[in-house]
């Protein structure tokens, strides 16, 4: 009797679980998986987004890209360079600031909040704010200080525009990685540090020999998150430079957007999106495996 009652309760719980998860599953399928499958189909067609029937052309879009599509290759090169500098700068600065903010002083919590504020702001808004700073704000600083560096064309020169985008991207996301590193630093066992200190290790030796290896999971998470965020950079560039000057700051995602929604080449844009998706998937999995192997367990 008791077994039958518990069996009914289990079946009822299973039905409730299915009913509660079905809406979420339906939304995920409609907003992610179905568009992905449709994009795979459109990548095999020539379609301008207006005609009712796309023209099936097979792998011609992929042949065009692999034959040497200069705009897409340039966008990929920009994305790779941006990702490299974004990952290095954001993680090095975040770790250094996290170490400083874990020390006991009065304004530590206030500074943590201040660093985190840009992360909760819209990336589009951040782009517009910095566009104003690079144009009018730097002009005002040039008048006050007389330094020539403020008179440089930060958004008009292709080389400086690249670094401007990197600086804004790092500034906007720095607080998020600081929080992750602070959590990792606070999780380091104090007895391990005390044992290292008793053994005669100085502060630098304790950090590089004890703390840094134990931060492996935090480093892996931050590297993975910064890699994925940098590869899909879009909002900041659209608001800050719109891909200029002369297409010098076109990221892969912005190039896909331009190809599909501005040039009305939905088939070619979908093919570029599929190729970029495969590249991102392979790269992120490779990086994740490499850093997971270097983690140290207590």
C-alpha positions, 0 to 999 in steps of 0.5 A: 500500500505504501509502495503504491502511494509513493509510486503515485507521488513519484509519477505526479512529481514527474508529471509536474516536472515535465509540465513546468519545464515544457514552456522553458524547453519550447522557448529555447527551441523556438529562439535558439535551436530552430533559428540555428537549423533555419540558418543552416538551410539558408546557408545553402541558398541565395536569398535576399530576405524578401523573396518568398522562395530562396534559391538553393545553390548548395555549397556555393556560399561556402566555396565563395568564403573559402576561396578568399572572402577579403571582408570576412577574413579581415573581420576574423583577423580583427576578432582574433587580435581583439580577443587576444588583447582583451583576454590578456588585459582583462585577466591580468588587470582583474587579478591584480585588482582582485588581489588589492581588493581582498586586502583589508582596508576601509574602501574595499567593498566600495571600490568593488562596487564601483568596478562592477557598475560598468558591467551592469550597464548596456554595452550600447550605452557604454559605447556611446559614452566612450564615443563622447569621451573620445571626441569631446572629452579628450578635446577638453583634456587637450585644452586643459593639459596641452598634451598632444596625446589627447588630440590624436584621432582615437576613432579616426585612425585605424590603429588607434581605433583598434586600441580604443575598442579594446580599452572600452571592452576591457573597462566595461567587463573588468568588474565581472572578472574581478568578482570571480577572482575575488571569490577564488582568492577568498576560497584559498585555504589560510592554513596552506598559506600559513604553512608556506609562510612557516616554510620561509616563503615570502609574499611573492613566492606564496602568490606564484607558488601557492595562490596562483595554482589554487586559482586554477578553476577561477582562471579557467572560468575567467579565460573561458568567459573572456574568450567567448565574450571577446569573440562575439563582440558586437554592441560596443563596436556598433555604437563606438565606430560602426566598423570604421574607419574604413572597415578597420574595426569590423568584427566577425559578428558585425561582418555577419550582420552587415552581410545579412541585414545591410547587403541583404545577402542572407544566404552568404551571411548565414554561411559565414555565421555557421563557419564562425560558430564552428570556429568558436566552438572548436577554439573554446573547447580547446582552451577549456581542455588546456586550462582544465588540465592545469588546475590543481586540486586540494 
